Amino acid sequence: GPVPAHAAIRIFTGAALSPAHDTVAMQEDCQRVVAASVERVTIPAGLKRGANVRSAGEDLAAGATVIAPGVRLRPQDVAALASVGLDTVAVYKHLSVAVLSSGDEIIVPGAPLMPGQVYDANAPMLRGLVQAVGARPTDIGIVGDSPAAIDACLLAAARRHDVIITSGGASQGEEDHLVAALDRLGKRHLWQLAIKPGRPMTFGQIGDCVVVGLPGNPVAVFVCFLMYVAPLLGTLGGRPWREPRRYPVPAGFAIAARKTGRREFLRGMLVERGGQLAVEKYSRDGSGLISGLRAADGLIEVLEDTTAVRPGDSVPYIPFSEFGLVGG
């Protein structure tokens, strides 16, 4: 009904405001007194018009886009959709990604280790990385160094998956058959990059199935996945690629001299010295050292024309969080 001038009414949190009112005082900040049978409420001084009131459309205006196409839905995005009454939205199908390891010397973890053998560390890592970018991995096992076996395995996987990611067998050794298999069965678009680690990486397709051949060393697998496979999977999955941000950070290490003409990715750890951030590189550079990946929280990018790095030089640093990987 009508509200007289200078009147106040009680309202509960979340209730709609009557047209006659424009300001809400929190109940715990008010005092209610009764004098001469007249009830009065004293509100706190300094209360501004519109306080504690949420206007319609202040979060999302009418006609605004709630979620743009290609955005990977986070919990806060799902909340935004629910807030406008949506319980169903059209999404991209999860990519089906086959993870394949190659090499006669590779065996599955848990099996007895014989001389000359090595446990497959790449497949478990790749499964986690594939999941981190929103695709669905399937570990299809280990294939030996046999052209016929590799052909059969790739053809079967290509019929059932959107993408095949292999590790090992992509170099130029006598038992590296993957590149030749890709040439026989499909089309090779790329082989060998001027980077370290990860030079033997290859990329192509068998029919409509994308094939990525990664090196065998775990560090090279990790670096190549972040820098090249993650954007590939994101794009195929409907997400526009955003170049990972490079943060200029002073180097806490030195490289006296290095070979130019290739881009290098070092494992880096942020450290604080005298209130200033710097980045240290892992003490050893071997591409088979998983310990370096565990110690690092990002990659130090050394560009092709860099001949040396001195302590204090600004170097590009890419934290793993740029790829959706959070620290432990």
VENHU-V313552 format. One record per pair of residues at least 4 apart in sequence whose C-alpha atoms are under 8 Angstrom apart, sorted by sequence separation. I is the first residue (numbers start at 0). GAP is how many residues later the second one is. D is the distance in Angstrom with one decimal. If there is no record, write none. Layout:
i=I gap=GAP d=D
i=I gap=GAP d=D
This chain:
i=2 gap=4 d=6.7
i=10 gap=4 d=6.6
i=16 gap=4 d=6.6
i=24 gap=4 d=7.1
i=25 gap=4 d=6.8
i=33 gap=4 d=5.4
i=34 gap=4 d=6.5
i=42 gap=4 d=7.9
i=46 gap=4 d=6.8
i=53 gap=4 d=7.2
i=56 gap=4 d=4.5
i=59 gap=4 d=6.3
i=66 gap=4 d=7.0
i=72 gap=4 d=5.6
i=73 gap=4 d=6.4
i=74 gap=4 d=6.3
i=75 gap=4 d=6.4
i=76 gap=4 d=6.4
i=77 gap=4 d=6.2
i=78 gap=4 d=6.0
i=79 gap=4 d=6.8
i=80 gap=4 d=6.7
i=81 gap=4 d=5.1
i=101 gap=4 d=7.0
i=106 gap=4 d=7.0
i=112 gap=4 d=6.2
i=119 gap=4 d=7.8
i=120 gap=4 d=6.5
i=121 gap=4 d=6.0
i=122 gap=4 d=6.1
i=123 gap=4 d=6.5
i=124 gap=4 d=6.3
i=125 gap=4 d=6.0
i=126 gap=4 d=6.2
i=127 gap=4 d=6.2
i=128 gap=4 d=6.7
i=129 gap=4 d=6.7
i=130 gap=4 d=5.3
i=144 gap=4 d=7.7
i=145 gap=4 d=6.1
i=146 gap=4 d=6.1
i=147 gap=4 d=6.2
i=148 gap=4 d=6.1
i=149 gap=4 d=6.1
i=150 gap=4 d=6.1
i=151 gap=4 d=6.2
i=152 gap=4 d=6.1
i=153 gap=4 d=6.0
i=154 gap=4 d=6.5
i=155 gap=4 d=6.9
i=156 gap=4 d=6.0
i=157 gap=4 d=7.1
i=168 gap=4 d=7.9
i=171 gap=4 d=6.0
i=176 gap=4 d=6.1
i=177 gap=4 d=6.2
i=178 gap=4 d=6.3
i=179 gap=4 d=6.2
i=180 gap=4 d=6.0
i=181 gap=4 d=5.5
i=182 gap=4 d=5.4
i=194 gap=4 d=5.4
i=204 gap=4 d=5.5
i=205 gap=4 d=6.6
i=215 gap=4 d=7.4
i=216 gap=4 d=6.3
i=217 gap=4 d=6.1
i=218 gap=4 d=6.2
i=219 gap=4 d=5.9
i=220 gap=4 d=6.0
i=221 gap=4 d=6.3
i=222 gap=4 d=6.1
i=223 gap=4 d=5.5
i=224 gap=4 d=4.4
i=225 gap=4 d=5.3
i=226 gap=4 d=7.2
i=227 gap=4 d=6.5
i=228 gap=4 d=6.2
i=229 gap=4 d=6.0
i=230 gap=4 d=6.0
i=231 gap=4 d=6.2
i=232 gap=4 d=5.9
i=233 gap=4 d=6.4
i=234 gap=4 d=5.0
i=271 gap=4 d=5.4
i=272 gap=4 d=6.3
i=284 gap=4 d=7.7
i=288 gap=4 d=7.4
i=289 gap=4 d=6.5
i=290 gap=4 d=6.2
i=291 gap=4 d=6.1
i=292 gap=4 d=7.9
i=301 gap=4 d=6.6
i=308 gap=4 d=6.5
i=317 gap=4 d=6.9
i=318 gap=4 d=8.0
i=319 gap=4 d=6.9
i=320 gap=4 d=4.8
i=16 gap=5 d=7.5
i=24 gap=5 d=7.2
i=33 gap=5 d=4.3
i=34 gap=5 d=7.9
i=56 gap=5 d=6.5
i=72 gap=5 d=6.5
i=80 gap=5 d=5.4
i=81 gap=5 d=6.2
i=100 gap=5 d=7.8
i=112 gap=5 d=7.2
i=129 gap=5 d=5.6
i=130 gap=5 d=5.9
i=143 gap=5 d=7.0
i=144 gap=5 d=7.4
i=157 gap=5 d=7.4
i=170 gap=5 d=5.8
i=181 gap=5 d=6.2
i=182 gap=5 d=5.9
i=192 gap=5 d=7.2
i=193 gap=5 d=6.0
i=204 gap=5 d=4.4
i=205 gap=5 d=7.0
i=214 gap=5 d=6.3
i=215 gap=5 d=6.9
i=223 gap=5 d=6.6
i=224 gap=5 d=5.7
i=225 gap=5 d=7.8
i=233 gap=5 d=5.1
i=234 gap=5 d=5.7
i=271 gap=5 d=4.6
i=272 gap=5 d=7.2
i=319 gap=5 d=5.4
i=320 gap=5 d=5.4
i=10 gap=6 d=7.9
i=32 gap=6 d=5.8
i=33 gap=6 d=6.1
i=59 gap=6 d=7.5
i=80 gap=6 d=7.4
i=106 gap=6 d=7.8
i=112 gap=6 d=7.6
i=129 gap=6 d=6.7
i=130 gap=6 d=6.7
i=142 gap=6 d=6.8
i=143 gap=6 d=7.3
i=157 gap=6 d=7.1
i=168 gap=6 d=6.9
i=169 gap=6 d=5.8
i=181 gap=6 d=6.2
i=192 gap=6 d=4.7
i=203 gap=6 d=6.1
i=204 gap=6 d=5.0
i=213 gap=6 d=7.6
i=214 gap=6 d=6.0
i=233 gap=6 d=7.0
i=234 gap=6 d=6.2
i=270 gap=6 d=5.7
i=271 gap=6 d=6.2
i=319 gap=6 d=6.8
i=320 gap=6 d=7.8
i=31 gap=7 d=7.1
i=32 gap=7 d=5.4
i=129 gap=7 d=6.1
i=142 gap=7 d=6.4
i=156 gap=7 d=7.1
i=168 gap=7 d=4.0
i=169 gap=7 d=7.1
i=191 gap=7 d=5.0
i=192 gap=7 d=6.7
i=202 gap=7 d=7.7
i=203 gap=7 d=5.2
i=213 gap=7 d=5.9
i=233 gap=7 d=6.7
i=269 gap=7 d=6.7
i=270 gap=7 d=5.4
i=284 gap=7 d=7.9
i=319 gap=7 d=7.9
i=31 gap=8 d=5.8
i=32 gap=8 d=6.3
i=167 gap=8 d=7.6
i=168 gap=8 d=5.8
i=169 gap=8 d=5.5
i=170 gap=8 d=7.9
i=191 gap=8 d=4.5
i=192 gap=8 d=6.7
i=202 gap=8 d=5.8
i=203 gap=8 d=6.5
i=269 gap=8 d=5.8
i=270 gap=8 d=5.9
i=283 gap=8 d=7.5
i=31 gap=9 d=4.4
i=32 gap=9 d=8.0
i=168 gap=9 d=5.4
i=169 gap=9 d=5.9
i=178 gap=9 d=7.7
i=190 gap=9 d=6.5
i=191 gap=9 d=5.3
i=202 gap=9 d=4.6
i=269 gap=9 d=4.5
i=270 gap=9 d=6.9
i=30 gap=10 d=5.5
i=31 gap=10 d=6.4
i=66 gap=10 d=7.3
i=106 gap=10 d=6.9
i=108 gap=10 d=5.5
i=126 gap=10 d=5.6
i=142 gap=10 d=7.4
i=153 gap=10 d=8.0
i=168 gap=10 d=7.7
i=190 gap=10 d=5.9
i=191 gap=10 d=6.2
i=201 gap=10 d=5.9
i=202 gap=10 d=6.1
i=213 gap=10 d=7.2
i=230 gap=10 d=5.8
i=268 gap=10 d=5.5
i=269 gap=10 d=6.3
i=281 gap=10 d=6.0
i=29 gap=11 d=6.7
i=30 gap=11 d=5.1
i=104 gap=11 d=6.5
i=105 gap=11 d=6.0
i=106 gap=11 d=6.3
i=107 gap=11 d=5.7
i=108 gap=11 d=6.4
i=126 gap=11 d=7.4
i=190 gap=11 d=4.2
i=200 gap=11 d=7.5
i=201 gap=11 d=4.8
i=267 gap=11 d=6.1
i=268 gap=11 d=5.2
i=29 gap=12 d=5.6
i=30 gap=12 d=6.8
i=104 gap=12 d=4.6
i=105 gap=12 d=5.3
i=106 gap=12 d=5.1
i=107 gap=12 d=5.5
i=108 gap=12 d=7.9
i=126 gap=12 d=7.3
i=189 gap=12 d=5.4
i=190 gap=12 d=6.5
i=200 gap=12 d=5.6
i=201 gap=12 d=6.6
i=267 gap=12 d=5.5
i=268 gap=12 d=6.3
i=29 gap=13 d=4.8
i=104 gap=13 d=6.1
i=105 gap=13 d=5.8
i=106 gap=13 d=5.8
i=188 gap=13 d=7.7
i=189 gap=13 d=5.1
i=200 gap=13 d=4.8
i=267 gap=13 d=4.4
i=268 gap=13 d=7.4
i=281 gap=13 d=7.5
i=301 gap=13 d=7.2
i=28 gap=14 d=6.9
i=29 gap=14 d=6.3
i=65 gap=14 d=7.0
i=66 gap=14 d=7.8
i=105 gap=14 d=5.7
i=187 gap=14 d=7.5
i=188 gap=14 d=5.7
i=189 gap=14 d=6.7
i=199 gap=14 d=7.1
i=200 gap=14 d=5.9
i=266 gap=14 d=5.6
i=267 gap=14 d=6.0
i=281 gap=14 d=7.1
i=300 gap=14 d=7.0
i=301 gap=14 d=7.3
i=28 gap=15 d=6.3
i=65 gap=15 d=6.9
i=187 gap=15 d=6.1
i=188 gap=15 d=4.9
i=199 gap=15 d=5.9
i=265 gap=15 d=6.4
i=266 gap=15 d=5.6
i=299 gap=15 d=6.9
i=300 gap=15 d=5.4
i=122 gap=16 d=6.9
i=187 gap=16 d=4.2
i=188 gap=16 d=7.9
i=197 gap=16 d=7.3
i=198 gap=16 d=7.8
i=265 gap=16 d=7.4
i=299 gap=16 d=5.9
i=300 gap=16 d=6.2
i=2 gap=17 d=6.9
i=139 gap=17 d=8.0
i=186 gap=17 d=5.5
i=187 gap=17 d=6.6
i=197 gap=17 d=6.1
i=211 gap=17 d=7.7
i=299 gap=17 d=4.7
i=300 gap=17 d=7.5
i=24 gap=18 d=6.6
i=185 gap=18 d=7.5
i=186 gap=18 d=5.5
i=266 gap=18 d=8.0
i=298 gap=18 d=5.8
i=299 gap=18 d=6.4
i=24 gap=19 d=7.6
i=100 gap=19 d=7.6
i=185 gap=19 d=5.7
i=186 gap=19 d=6.5
i=265 gap=19 d=7.2
i=280 gap=19 d=7.5
i=297 gap=19 d=6.8
i=298 gap=19 d=5.1
i=185 gap=20 d=4.3
i=297 gap=20 d=5.4
i=298 gap=20 d=6.3
i=100 gap=21 d=7.5
i=184 gap=21 d=6.2
i=185 gap=21 d=6.4
i=297 gap=21 d=3.9
i=298 gap=21 d=7.3
i=24 gap=22 d=7.5
i=100 gap=22 d=6.6
i=181 gap=22 d=7.2
i=196 gap=22 d=7.1
i=197 gap=22 d=4.7
i=296 gap=22 d=6.0
i=297 gap=22 d=4.7
i=99 gap=23 d=7.0
i=178 gap=23 d=7.2
i=181 gap=23 d=7.4
i=196 gap=23 d=4.8
i=197 gap=23 d=7.0
i=200 gap=23 d=7.7
i=296 gap=23 d=5.8
i=297 gap=23 d=7.9
i=98 gap=24 d=6.4
i=181 gap=24 d=7.3
i=195 gap=24 d=7.7
i=22 gap=25 d=7.6
i=197 gap=25 d=7.3
i=266 gap=25 d=6.3
i=22 gap=26 d=5.4
i=23 gap=26 d=7.2
i=24 gap=26 d=7.2
i=25 gap=26 d=7.8
i=196 gap=26 d=7.3
i=197 gap=26 d=6.1
i=251 gap=26 d=5.6
i=252 gap=26 d=7.7
i=266 gap=26 d=6.6
i=268 gap=26 d=7.2
i=21 gap=27 d=6.6
i=22 gap=27 d=4.5
i=23 gap=27 d=5.8
i=24 gap=27 d=7.0
i=98 gap=27 d=7.1
i=149 gap=27 d=7.6
i=196 gap=27 d=8.0
i=249 gap=27 d=7.3
i=250 gap=27 d=5.7
i=251 gap=27 d=5.3
i=252 gap=27 d=5.8
i=268 gap=27 d=5.0
i=269 gap=27 d=7.3
i=21 gap=28 d=5.5
i=22 gap=28 d=5.3
i=23 gap=28 d=5.4
i=98 gap=28 d=7.2
i=149 gap=28 d=7.2
i=248 gap=28 d=7.1
i=249 gap=28 d=4.9
i=250 gap=28 d=5.3
i=251 gap=28 d=4.9
i=252 gap=28 d=6.6
i=267 gap=28 d=5.0
i=268 gap=28 d=5.4
i=22 gap=29 d=6.8
i=23 gap=29 d=6.5
i=145 gap=29 d=7.9
i=170 gap=29 d=5.2
i=248 gap=29 d=5.8
i=249 gap=29 d=6.4
i=250 gap=29 d=6.5
i=251 gap=29 d=7.6
i=266 gap=29 d=5.4
i=267 gap=29 d=6.2
i=268 gap=29 d=6.6
i=22 gap=30 d=6.4
i=144 gap=30 d=5.8
i=146 gap=30 d=6.1
i=150 gap=30 d=6.0
i=154 gap=30 d=7.6
i=169 gap=30 d=5.7
i=170 gap=30 d=7.9
i=248 gap=30 d=6.4
i=266 gap=30 d=7.7
i=267 gap=30 d=5.3
i=296 gap=30 d=6.7
i=21 gap=31 d=7.4
i=144 gap=31 d=7.3
i=145 gap=31 d=7.5
i=149 gap=31 d=7.1
i=169 gap=31 d=6.5
i=266 gap=31 d=6.3
i=267 gap=31 d=5.3
i=144 gap=32 d=7.1
i=169 gap=32 d=6.8
i=266 gap=32 d=5.0
i=267 gap=32 d=5.7
i=7 gap=33 d=7.7
i=96 gap=33 d=7.6
i=265 gap=33 d=5.5
i=266 gap=33 d=6.2
i=107 gap=34 d=8.0
i=146 gap=34 d=6.9
i=150 gap=34 d=7.3
i=178 gap=34 d=7.9
i=264 gap=34 d=5.9
i=265 gap=34 d=4.9
i=106 gap=35 d=7.4
i=177 gap=35 d=7.4
i=264 gap=35 d=5.5
i=265 gap=35 d=6.6
i=105 gap=36 d=7.2
i=264 gap=36 d=4.8
i=265 gap=36 d=7.7
i=263 gap=37 d=5.9
i=264 gap=37 d=6.3
i=96 gap=38 d=6.9
i=98 gap=38 d=6.6
i=262 gap=38 d=7.2
i=263 gap=38 d=5.0
i=278 gap=38 d=7.8
i=94 gap=39 d=8.0
i=95 gap=39 d=6.5
i=96 gap=39 d=5.9
i=97 gap=39 d=5.8
i=98 gap=39 d=5.9
i=99 gap=39 d=6.4
i=102 gap=39 d=7.3
i=103 gap=39 d=7.5
i=262 gap=39 d=5.8
i=263 gap=39 d=6.6
i=93 gap=40 d=6.9
i=94 gap=40 d=4.9
i=95 gap=40 d=5.2
i=96 gap=40 d=4.7
i=97 gap=40 d=4.9
i=98 gap=40 d=4.8
i=99 gap=40 d=5.6
i=100 gap=40 d=6.3
i=101 gap=40 d=5.4
i=102 gap=40 d=6.4
i=103 gap=40 d=4.7
i=262 gap=40 d=4.9
i=263 gap=40 d=7.6
i=93 gap=41 d=5.2
i=94 gap=41 d=6.0
i=95 gap=41 d=6.2
i=96 gap=41 d=6.1
i=97 gap=41 d=6.0
i=98 gap=41 d=5.9
i=99 gap=41 d=5.7
i=100 gap=41 d=4.7
i=101 gap=41 d=4.8
i=102 gap=41 d=4.9
i=103 gap=41 d=5.6
i=261 gap=41 d=7.2
i=262 gap=41 d=4.7
i=93 gap=42 d=6.3
i=95 gap=42 d=7.5
i=97 gap=42 d=6.3
i=98 gap=42 d=7.5
i=99 gap=42 d=6.0
i=100 gap=42 d=6.3
i=101 gap=42 d=5.7
i=102 gap=42 d=5.3
i=222 gap=42 d=7.4
i=261 gap=42 d=4.6
i=99 gap=43 d=7.4
i=101 gap=43 d=6.9
i=169 gap=43 d=6.0
i=260 gap=43 d=4.7
i=261 gap=43 d=7.8
i=122 gap=44 d=7.9
i=168 gap=44 d=7.9
i=169 gap=44 d=6.5
i=170 gap=44 d=7.1
i=259 gap=44 d=5.4
i=260 gap=44 d=6.2
i=121 gap=45 d=7.0
i=163 gap=45 d=7.2
i=165 gap=45 d=7.8
i=167 gap=45 d=7.4
i=169 gap=45 d=5.8
i=259 gap=45 d=5.4
i=161 gap=46 d=7.4
i=162 gap=46 d=5.4
i=163 gap=46 d=6.2
i=164 gap=46 d=6.1
i=165 gap=46 d=6.3
i=166 gap=46 d=6.0
i=167 gap=46 d=6.3
i=168 gap=46 d=7.0
i=169 gap=46 d=7.9
i=259 gap=46 d=6.3
i=161 gap=47 d=5.0
i=162 gap=47 d=4.7
i=163 gap=47 d=4.8
i=164 gap=47 d=4.9
i=165 gap=47 d=4.9
i=166 gap=47 d=4.7
i=167 gap=47 d=4.8
i=168 gap=47 d=7.0
i=259 gap=47 d=6.2
i=157 gap=48 d=6.4
i=160 gap=48 d=6.7
i=161 gap=48 d=6.4
i=162 gap=48 d=5.8
i=163 gap=48 d=6.2
i=164 gap=48 d=6.0
i=165 gap=48 d=5.8
i=166 gap=48 d=5.4
i=167 gap=48 d=3.8
i=257 gap=48 d=7.5
i=258 gap=48 d=6.8
i=157 gap=49 d=7.6
i=162 gap=49 d=7.7
i=164 gap=49 d=7.2
i=166 gap=49 d=5.1
i=167 gap=49 d=7.6
i=257 gap=49 d=5.3
i=267 gap=49 d=7.8
i=157 gap=50 d=7.9
i=158 gap=50 d=7.6
i=256 gap=50 d=5.7
i=257 gap=50 d=6.0
i=154 gap=51 d=7.6
i=157 gap=51 d=5.4
i=256 gap=51 d=4.8
i=255 gap=52 d=5.3
i=256 gap=52 d=7.8
i=254 gap=53 d=5.3
i=255 gap=53 d=6.6
i=166 gap=54 d=7.2
i=253 gap=54 d=7.6
i=254 gap=54 d=4.8
i=255 gap=54 d=7.5
i=253 gap=55 d=5.2
i=254 gap=55 d=6.6
i=252 gap=56 d=7.6
i=253 gap=56 d=4.7
i=252 gap=57 d=6.8
i=253 gap=57 d=5.5
i=250 gap=58 d=7.7
i=252 gap=58 d=5.2
i=97 gap=59 d=6.7
i=250 gap=59 d=7.1
i=251 gap=59 d=5.2
i=250 gap=60 d=5.1
i=251 gap=60 d=6.4
i=249 gap=61 d=7.3
i=250 gap=61 d=4.9
i=71 gap=62 d=7.9
i=249 gap=62 d=4.7
i=250 gap=62 d=5.4
i=97 gap=63 d=6.3
i=249 gap=63 d=5.3
i=250 gap=63 d=6.1
i=96 gap=64 d=5.8
i=99 gap=64 d=7.3
i=101 gap=64 d=7.3
i=248 gap=64 d=8.0
i=249 gap=64 d=4.4
i=250 gap=64 d=6.2
i=95 gap=65 d=5.1
i=96 gap=65 d=6.0
i=97 gap=65 d=6.2
i=98 gap=65 d=6.1
i=99 gap=65 d=6.2
i=100 gap=65 d=5.6
i=101 gap=65 d=6.4
i=102 gap=65 d=6.8
i=248 gap=65 d=5.2
i=249 gap=65 d=6.2
i=94 gap=66 d=7.9
i=95 gap=66 d=5.2
i=96 gap=66 d=4.7
i=97 gap=66 d=4.7
i=98 gap=66 d=5.0
i=99 gap=66 d=4.6
i=100 gap=66 d=5.1
i=101 gap=66 d=5.5
i=102 gap=66 d=6.9
i=195 gap=66 d=7.1
i=247 gap=66 d=5.6
i=248 gap=66 d=5.5
i=94 gap=67 d=6.1
i=95 gap=67 d=6.5
i=96 gap=67 d=5.7
i=97 gap=67 d=6.1
i=98 gap=67 d=6.0
i=99 gap=67 d=6.6
i=100 gap=67 d=6.5
i=101 gap=67 d=6.2
i=193 gap=67 d=7.1
i=194 gap=67 d=5.1
i=195 gap=67 d=6.3
i=196 gap=67 d=6.8
i=219 gap=67 d=6.0
i=247 gap=67 d=5.4
i=248 gap=67 d=6.5
i=94 gap=68 d=7.5
i=96 gap=68 d=7.1
i=193 gap=68 d=4.7
i=194 gap=68 d=4.6
i=195 gap=68 d=4.7
i=196 gap=68 d=6.9
i=218 gap=68 d=4.8
i=219 gap=68 d=8.0
i=246 gap=68 d=8.0
i=247 gap=68 d=4.8
i=248 gap=68 d=6.4
i=193 gap=69 d=6.3
i=194 gap=69 d=5.5
i=195 gap=69 d=6.3
i=217 gap=69 d=6.6
i=218 gap=69 d=5.9
i=246 gap=69 d=5.4
i=247 gap=69 d=6.2
i=194 gap=70 d=7.8
i=216 gap=70 d=5.7
i=217 gap=70 d=5.6
i=218 gap=70 d=6.7
i=245 gap=70 d=5.2
i=246 gap=70 d=5.0
i=216 gap=71 d=5.0
i=217 gap=71 d=7.4
i=218 gap=71 d=6.5
i=245 gap=71 d=5.3
i=246 gap=71 d=6.4
i=217 gap=72 d=6.5
i=245 gap=72 d=5.0
i=244 gap=73 d=6.4
i=218 gap=74 d=6.9
i=243 gap=74 d=7.0
i=244 gap=77 d=6.9
i=243 gap=78 d=5.7
i=243 gap=79 d=7.4
i=196 gap=90 d=6.4
i=229 gap=93 d=7.9
i=121 gap=94 d=7.8
i=121 gap=95 d=8.0
i=121 gap=96 d=5.8
i=125 gap=96 d=7.9
i=128 gap=96 d=7.8
i=120 gap=97 d=7.1
i=124 gap=97 d=7.9
i=132 gap=97 d=6.6
i=225 gap=97 d=6.8
i=134 gap=98 d=7.4
i=121 gap=99 d=7.2
i=129 gap=100 d=7.8
i=132 gap=100 d=7.4
i=133 gap=100 d=7.9
i=132 gap=101 d=6.8
i=134 gap=102 d=7.7
i=94 gap=138 d=7.7
i=94 gap=141 d=7.7
i=94 gap=142 d=6.2
i=93 gap=143 d=6.7
i=92 gap=144 d=7.2
i=91 gap=145 d=6.4
i=91 gap=146 d=6.4
i=71 gap=167 d=7.1
i=69 gap=168 d=5.0
i=70 gap=168 d=6.0
i=68 gap=169 d=7.9
i=69 gap=169 d=4.1
i=70 gap=169 d=7.9
i=68 gap=170 d=7.8
i=69 gap=170 d=6.1
i=132 gap=190 d=7.9
i=132 gap=191 d=7.4
i=131 gap=192 d=6.7
i=131 gap=193 d=7.2
